[in-house]
Amino acid sequence: MSKLNVKKLMFILVTVLTVTGFALSVYGKQYTNEPQGNNQNGLKAQQIAQFAKLDTGTVLRLYQAVGDWDKLFRNISIYKQLLTLVAGSGYEKQLFELIPQHEATDLYVAYDYFSTNELPLKEVINALELRAKGEDWEVILPKFTETKSYKNYQVLAKEDLRRLLGQGYLPEDIVQADNIARAKDLPLESVLKLKTVSNNWQTIAESLQYKGKEYNRKFKLTIPGITPAAGEDLTSLIAASNQNAEQRKKAEEKKLETEFGLTDQDLQRYLNQGHNPHEIRNVLKLAQANNVTPEEVLDKKKQGLSWEEILAAYPKH
């Protein structure tokens, strides 16, 4: 019999927010270089609205609460999910009053936990006040709900979460599976494996007699002012983010070949040895400045020397 580990649960949630927030910020970043000023607010709001599938009025209202375009860009995915959580609950005004006072991740942890556990949202304020005083979430949240024991469900360990993400499971799918598994006391991975192209979370929830509303969050948004979006939208964002990162990596590798006369074969050999483009650049510069071969520098690394010790071994950097 295991008990719910709130600390691990928060790790999963915050990690998921980080992953999804990064994917969105890759796109939002292109707007942050525009000149600031009131005459730009309408244009900025339109751009974010188009990107995040929110209406312009909603984005402007968020900006009035956040007060900073960069912060809004970075957290737009979280704010959008917060709007979903409070939709139709009568607590939209409370949310907008709390946004300027608390970090977006703290708001999401509180509203998600209270919503998932069917706790009164009015108590979110009390939980956030404790958080503002410096208490940890694993201390705060049990104060508002009883600790539940499980026979089959276990919160994922860090290494298991990383493994599932590495296997290609989307963060949203891991969260959906976790919600259902926790409610029905099932092994999380057994629930996760039920998700296929032809089997969506609503179908899975119904087959397992899960009556929560969590599965609807990403697949059917009906909030006034928010364009309905499919769960595949996030898939596209993350895929595009990964593609951009790969393109930047390829561009850096090409730059290395041009600057140092490196052959494709040599570059691939260094990459296969586990060195990233940044390390390869430093090795090549160090070798060139000291009139030695890159292999001589790398041999010192193979001997167990740190990069600091290797730099100290050569007079010219």
Secondary structure, DSSP 8 states (H G I E B T S, - for coil): -EE--HHHHHHHHHHHHHHHHHHHHHHHGGGTTS--SHHHHHHHHHHHHHHHTB-HHHHHHHHHHH--HHHHHHHHHHHHHHHHHHTTTT-HHHHHHHGGGS-HHHHHHHHHHHHHTT--GGGHHHHHHHHHTT--HHHHGGGGS---EESS-----HHHHHHHHHTT--HHHHHHHHHHHHHHT--HHHHHTT-BTTB-HHHHHHHTT---SGGGTTT----TTB----THHHHHHHHHHHHHHHHHHHHHHHHHHHHHT--HHHHHHHHHTT--HHHHHHHHHHHHHHT--HHHHHHHHHTT--HHHHHHT-S--
